[in-house]
Amino acid sequence: MKKSRLFVTNTLLLTATAFIIRAVGVAYNVYITGLVGERGVGIFQLVMSVYGFALTLATSGVNLAATRLCAEAQTHDEERAAMRGAFLYASLFGGGAAALLFLLADPIGRYLLADEASVISLRALSLSLPAISMGSALAGYFNARRAAVKSASAQLFEQAVRIFACIMLLKLLLPRGDMYACFAMTAGGAISEWMSFLYSFALYRWEQRKKRGNTSGRKMKELCAIAIPVALSAYARSALVCVEHLLIPYGLAKSGLGKDGALASYGVFHGMVMPLVTLPMALLSSMASLLVPELAGLNAAEDSEGMVKAAKRACGFALIFGVGCAGVMMTFAGELGELLYNSADAGKYIRIMAPLIPIMYVDHIVDSMLKGADLQLQSMRINIADSMLCVLLIYLLLPKYGIMGYAAVLYISEMINASLSITVLTGKIPFEKGMPWALIRSLLAVVGAACATRLIFSSGVILVMGRGLSLVLNILCCVFFYLLLIAALRVPESMSLPLPRITLKKRASV
């Protein structure tokens, strides 16, 4: 019971933190888009696609390995040995990836990205890789220790430093053009990563100050046994994702948009629409990260019943939450696009991507459960196959269908990935009973909530008010009706989630 309460408490704390960070991030993206424009955002997203592969090289599975080994450690000595091995592993891979990106920044920027403005940004990003790699090991340790307060404070600190540094650098360098604007954003990110690592390391040392003991090299071998297979699979996956993102502007340009139009469309979709669509996923990311050590412990104890219960609750919550978010996004897509980005295209793309949200959210939770259930290699094989399919479809569809072709690629990819991942997970943890009925009832609830909200706000019951306040009230009203309807339809109960009940008992007369 104590562990269950701790899991819920940590999940709520990390959820609040992640949501604040994502919300601030979306607001920051709105501000940045206003400063550098859609094309500038497109260049930045293109640079980040290459950086994503370098980031995979730098971390190389160290987060999962540190989480698993620290969660399974029986003594402080084993825990310290695991972290010493993780730091050594992270420093080697992080330093190597940084050197590689720094040295190859010029040919990558000139020939692969075909934009010399990206060279200086890639070099700035390379300096952050050692900090991210070692910080990833520390994040794994804090997850295993259920130290949600430390993880949350580190994330908030990093976001605050990032925004402050980027805005200061943009004010100084923006007048010099796109190259320096992109450099300002990447350099601000590098500064924040180093500051975040130093902060997290100070928290780690403070926690370890009273723990004494000898360490051994045994944990380094175990760490490599977990991390290396995951890393090799992640390299292939990340390389394919990088190719995928490089092909998107190319395919859009071939569809008739031209280079600048392609970069602008790419910037709108990946820099504006997708951050908003995935914003509510922050409420699931904390649960997903904590599920890894939770299921790892249950798996080590061979507690099959506990694993089924945890999986059913996690996927049930992700499904109910995802359907609700999809309904809100689809209902208010136009208003969100106009209010946040002053863009009709953004609203159109939000509405197109909204129905995919429940699949994305459930798949996100399932991927984390696969790692906790020691099925991470199967997960990586699915992800690699998915990325190969994406690259092929992008190459074939984007030149002919443009941005709508890319939306089709995302739908095909997510549905196949989620189906395969759920099949693998249910082979070990049979939790799927009741999921189809929960989905149907959740859809009925969200449709009813959207219709009721539109009816109330279009009937003149609510007085005229500002666009922002009106949209907030609309969304809150829709959420209220959705929660009311899923409770009435007993959807949470079918997924073993707590369902609040009000019981009236007649007070006994004295």
TAMO-V918259 format. One record per helix or strand of 3 or more residues. SS is the DSSP state (H for helix, E for strand). FROM is the first residue (numbers start at 0). TO is the last residue. Records with the same first field share a line. If there is no record, write none. Layout:
SS = FROM-TO  FROM-TO
This chain:
H = 1-58  61-71  75-111  116-125  128-143  147-175  177-207  217-276  278-299  303-330  332-340  343-353  356-371  375-427  434-457  466-487  490-493
